[in-house]
Amino acid sequence: MVKLDEVKRELEETCIKAGRENEVSLMAVSKLHTYENILECYEKGQRLFGENHVQEIAAKFPKKEDRPEGMYLCLIGHLQSNKVRKVLPLVDRIDSVDSIKLLHLIEKELDRLSEERSILFEINSSDEEQKSGFKDENELFDAVNELKNCPHVKLEGIMTVGPLGNDIEKNRKAFRYT
């Protein structure tokens, strides 16, 4: 397992060099790790966790009220419409809302639960077919405008996944887009 202290120290040093102190949060992606591994990271001070699949969240994590205090869990993978009801009681935030249809399904379920939840809109900034996300600014702005009809949903920001590979210019272009 990666040494959490080393990662945090490297992140802090990089942020200081870039003049971005206290602006960056480390998310530990727990994919394929056990809940015991996650609790080890929690004991070392890690609080923000991400998971790709609803099935893995449901199998691995207890409900929010049964997790350790301050543990914050985000769904970072694509969310299928038929899994909205299953995932909302388990996560603190959905980082991959990629359509107005999905936004409305989340709102409908949150209304039923009488809860609020934070989300991130996902943008396909690398224009790769296999990736989810809003394809352009018009789609994104339409979704932002739709938030007025979603009082239980709180938009915290946007997310994107850069292109695969080591092409620095493609990566810069993808992240400049956002």
CORGIKA-V961429 format. One record per pair of residues at least 12 apart in sequence whose ideal C-beta (glycine too) atoms are under 10 Angstrom apart, sorted by the first residue. I is the first residue (numbers start at 1). J is the second residue. D is the distance in Angstrom with one decimal. If there is no record, write none. Layout:
BEGIN
{{I,J,D} {I,J,D}}
END
This chain:
BEGIN
{{1,33,7.6} {1,37,6.4} {1,40,7.7} {1,41,8.3} {2,28,8.9} {2,41,9.4} {3,44,9.3} {4,26,8.5} {4,28,7.6} {4,40,8.5} {4,41,5.7} {4,43,9.8} {4,44,4.9} {4,45,7.6} {4,46,6.0} {5,44,7.0} {5,45,8.8} {7,26,6.8} {7,28,8.8} {7,46,9.4} {8,26,6.4} {8,44,8.8} {8,45,7.8} {8,46,8.3} {11,24,6.5} {11,25,9.3} {11,26,5.8} {12,24,8.8} {12,26,9.5} {25,47,8.7} {25,48,5.5} {25,72,9.3} {26,45,9.9} {26,46,7.1} {26,47,9.1} {26,48,6.6} {27,46,9.0} {27,47,9.6} {27,48,4.7} {27,49,6.8} {27,50,4.7} {27,72,9.0} {27,73,9.9} {27,74,6.9} {27,76,7.6} {27,95,8.8} {28,41,5.4} {28,42,9.0} {28,44,9.9} {28,46,5.1} {28,47,8.9} {28,48,6.8} {28,49,5.2} {28,50,7.2} {28,51,9.9} {29,48,10.0} {29,49,7.5} {29,50,4.7} {29,51,7.2} {29,52,7.4} {29,74,9.5} {29,76,6.9} {29,77,9.8} {30,46,9.9} {30,49,5.3} {30,50,7.0} {30,51,5.5} {30,52,9.0} {30,56,8.2} {30,57,9.0} {30,60,7.3} {30,61,8.5} {30,73,8.6} {31,50,8.2} {31,51,6.5} {31,52,5.2} {31,53,7.8} {31,56,7.1} {31,60,9.9} {31,76,9.0} {31,77,8.7} {32,52,9.4} {32,56,8.2} {32,60,10.0} {33,49,9.6} {33,51,9.6} {33,56,9.8} {33,60,8.5} {34,60,7.4} {35,59,9.2} {35,60,5.1} {35,61,6.7} {35,62,8.2} {35,67,9.7} {37,60,9.9} {38,51,9.4} {38,60,7.6} {38,61,7.9} {38,67,9.5} {38,68,9.6} {38,71,8.2} {38,73,9.2} {39,67,9.6} {39,68,7.3} {39,71,8.9} {41,71,9.8} {42,67,8.8} {42,68,5.7} {42,69,9.8} {42,70,8.2} {42,71,5.9} {43,68,8.8} {45,70,9.8} {46,71,8.8} {46,72,10.0} {47,68,9.0} {47,69,9.4} {47,70,5.0} {47,71,6.1} {47,72,5.6} {47,73,9.9} {48,70,9.5} {48,71,8.5} {48,72,5.1} {48,73,8.3} {48,74,7.3} {48,92,9.1} {48,93,9.5} {49,61,8.3} {49,67,9.5} {49,71,6.8} {49,72,6.9} {49,73,5.1} {49,74,7.1} {49,76,9.5} {49,91,9.8} {49,92,9.4} {50,72,9.6} {50,73,7.6} {50,74,4.8} {50,75,7.6} {50,76,4.1} {50,77,8.6} {50,91,9.6} {50,93,9.3} {50,95,7.0} {50,96,9.9} {51,73,6.7} {51,74,7.4} {51,75,6.3} {51,76,6.7} {51,77,7.3} {51,87,9.6} {51,90,9.1} {51,91,8.1} {52,75,7.9} {52,76,5.9} {52,77,3.5} {52,78,8.3} {52,96,9.1} {53,75,8.4} {53,76,9.6} {53,77,5.6} {53,78,9.0} {53,79,9.8} {53,83,9.2} {53,87,9.7} {54,75,6.8} {54,77,7.9} {54,78,9.5} {54,79,7.0} {54,80,7.6} {54,82,9.6} {54,83,4.4} {54,84,9.0} {54,86,5.9} {54,87,4.7} {54,90,8.0} {54,91,8.9} {55,83,8.3} {55,86,8.7} {55,87,9.7} {56,75,10.0} {56,77,9.0} {57,73,7.1} {57,74,9.7} {57,75,6.6} {57,77,9.4} {57,83,9.7} {57,86,8.7} {57,87,6.5} {57,90,5.2} {57,91,6.7} {58,83,9.1} {58,86,6.3} {58,87,7.7} {58,89,9.5} {58,90,6.4} {60,73,9.8} {60,90,9.6} {61,73,6.1} {61,90,6.0} {61,91,8.5} {62,90,8.4} {63,89,5.7} {63,90,6.2} {64,88,9.8} {64,89,7.0} {64,90,6.8} {64,91,7.7} {64,92,6.6} {64,115,10.0} {65,89,9.1} {67,90,9.3} {67,92,9.4} {71,92,8.6} {72,91,9.1} {72,92,4.9} {72,93,7.4} {72,118,9.9} {73,87,10.0} {73,90,7.0} {73,91,5.1} {73,92,5.5} {73,93,7.9} {74,91,6.2} {74,92,6.5} {74,93,4.6} {74,94,7.1} {74,95,4.9} {74,96,8.9} {74,118,8.8} {74,119,9.7} {74,120,8.2} {74,159,9.5} {75,87,5.8} {75,88,9.4} {75,90,8.2} {75,91,5.0} {75,92,9.4} {75,93,7.6} {75,94,4.9} {75,95,6.4} {75,96,6.4} {75,97,9.7} {75,119,9.6} {75,120,10.0} {76,91,9.8} {76,93,9.3} {76,94,8.7} {76,95,4.8} {76,96,6.1} {76,120,8.9} {76,122,9.2} {76,159,7.7} {76,161,9.0} {77,94,9.8} {77,95,8.7} {77,96,6.1} {77,122,10.0} {77,132,8.8} {78,96,5.8} {78,98,7.1} {78,102,9.5} {78,122,8.3} {78,131,8.9} {78,132,4.7} {78,133,9.1} {79,91,9.6} {79,94,6.1} {79,95,9.4} {79,96,5.7} {79,97,7.3} {79,98,8.0} {79,99,9.7} {79,102,6.3} {79,105,9.0} {79,106,8.3} {79,119,9.8} {79,122,9.5} {79,132,8.8} {80,102,8.8} {81,99,8.8} {81,101,6.9} {81,102,6.4} {81,104,9.9} {81,105,5.6} {81,106,9.7} {82,105,9.2} {83,105,9.8} {84,102,7.4} {84,104,9.9} {84,105,4.8} {84,106,5.7} {84,107,9.8} {84,108,8.3} {84,109,5.3} {84,110,9.3} {85,105,8.7} {85,106,9.8} {85,108,9.4} {85,109,5.4} {85,112,8.4} {85,113,9.1} {86,109,9.7} {87,106,9.3} {87,109,9.3} {87,117,9.9} {88,105,10.0} {88,106,7.2} {88,109,5.5} {88,110,6.7} {88,112,9.4} {88,113,6.6} {88,115,7.4} {88,117,6.4} {89,109,9.5} {89,113,7.5} {89,115,8.7} {91,117,7.7} {91,118,9.6} {92,117,7.5} {92,118,7.0} {93,117,6.8} {93,118,4.4} {93,119,6.5} {93,120,7.0} {93,154,9.0} {93,156,6.9} {94,106,6.8} {94,117,6.9} {94,118,7.9} {94,119,4.9} {94,120,7.3} {94,121,10.0} {94,122,9.4} {94,153,9.1} {95,118,9.1} {95,119,7.4} {95,120,4.3} {95,121,9.2} {95,122,7.2} {95,156,8.8} {95,157,9.1} {95,158,9.4} {95,159,5.1} {96,119,8.6} {96,120,7.2} {96,121,8.8} {96,122,4.7} {96,132,6.6} {96,133,8.0} {96,159,7.1} {96,161,9.4} {97,119,4.7} {97,120,6.8} {97,121,5.4} {97,122,6.3} {97,132,9.6} {97,133,9.4} {97,134,9.1} {97,143,7.7} {97,153,8.3} {97,155,8.6} {97,158,9.7} {97,159,9.3} {98,121,7.4} {98,122,4.5} {98,123,8.4} {98,124,7.8} {98,131,9.2} {98,132,4.4} {98,133,4.9} {98,134,6.3} {98,135,9.5} {98,139,9.2} {98,143,8.9} {98,159,9.9} {99,121,9.6} {99,122,9.3} {99,132,8.5} {99,133,9.2} {99,134,7.7} {99,139,8.3} {99,143,7.6} {100,134,9.2} {100,139,8.2} {100,142,6.4} {100,143,5.3} {100,145,9.3} {100,146,5.3} {100,147,10.0} {100,149,9.7} {100,150,9.8} {102,119,9.3} {102,122,9.7} {102,132,9.6} {102,143,9.3} {103,119,7.6} {103,121,8.4} {103,143,6.0} {103,144,9.9} {103,146,6.0} {103,147,7.6} {103,149,8.9} {103,150,6.1} {103,153,6.6} {103,155,9.3} {104,146,7.5} {104,149,7.7} {104,150,7.2} {104,153,9.3} {106,119,6.9} {106,150,7.6} {106,152,8.0} {106,153,6.0} {107,119,9.9} {107,146,9.0} {107,147,9.1} {107,149,7.3} {107,150,4.0} {107,151,7.7} {107,152,5.6} {107,153,5.3} {108,150,9.2} {108,152,9.0} {109,152,8.7} {110,150,8.2} {110,151,8.9} {110,152,3.6} {110,153,6.6} {110,154,9.9} {111,150,9.0} {111,151,8.1} {111,152,5.6} {111,153,9.8} {112,152,9.5} {113,152,8.3} {114,152,8.3} {115,152,6.6} {116,151,8.1} {116,152,5.0} {116,153,7.3} {116,154,5.9} {117,152,6.9} {117,153,6.5} {117,154,7.0} {118,153,8.0} {118,154,4.7} {118,155,7.6} {118,156,4.7} {118,157,9.2} {119,147,9.4} {119,150,9.2} {119,153,5.7} {119,154,7.1} {119,155,6.0} {119,156,6.8} {119,157,9.1} {119,158,10.0} {119,159,9.8} {120,155,7.6} {120,156,5.8} {120,157,5.3} {120,158,5.9} {120,159,4.5} {120,160,9.5} {121,133,8.1} {121,134,6.4} {121,139,9.4} {121,140,6.2} {121,143,5.9} {121,144,7.6} {121,147,9.6} {121,155,6.7} {121,156,9.4} {121,157,7.8} {121,158,5.0} {121,159,7.5} {121,160,9.6} {122,134,6.9} {122,140,9.6} {122,158,7.3} {122,159,5.4} {122,160,6.8} {122,161,8.0} {123,135,8.4} {123,136,8.8} {123,137,8.9} {123,139,8.8} {123,140,6.3} {123,158,5.5} {123,159,7.3} {123,160,4.8} {123,161,9.3} {123,174,9.1} {123,177,7.1} {123,178,5.8} {124,136,8.8} {124,139,9.4} {124,160,7.3} {124,161,8.4} {124,174,9.1} {124,177,9.4} {125,158,9.1} {125,159,9.7} {125,160,4.3} {125,161,8.2} {125,162,7.5} {125,163,8.7} {125,171,9.9} {125,173,8.0} {125,174,4.2} {125,175,6.9} {125,176,8.4} {125,177,4.0} {125,178,5.5} {126,160,7.4} {126,161,7.2} {126,162,6.0} {126,163,3.9} {126,164,8.3} {126,170,7.0} {126,171,8.4} {126,173,8.2} {126,174,4.4} {126,175,9.3} {126,177,8.4} {127,163,8.4} {127,170,9.7} {127,173,9.3} {127,174,8.2} {127,177,9.0} {128,161,8.7} {128,162,9.6} {128,163,6.2} {128,164,7.6} {128,170,9.9} {128,174,9.1} {130,164,9.2} {131,160,8.7} {131,161,6.2} {131,162,9.8} {131,163,8.7} {131,164,9.4} {132,161,9.0} {133,158,9.1} {133,159,8.4} {133,160,6.8} {133,161,8.0} {134,158,8.7} {134,160,9.7} {136,177,9.6} {137,177,9.0} {140,158,7.6} {140,178,9.8} {143,155,8.8} {144,158,9.7} {157,178,9.4} {158,178,5.8} {159,178,8.2} {160,174,6.5} {160,175,7.0} {160,177,7.4} {160,178,5.1} {161,174,8.4} {162,174,4.8} {162,175,6.2} {162,178,9.8} {163,175,9.9}}
END
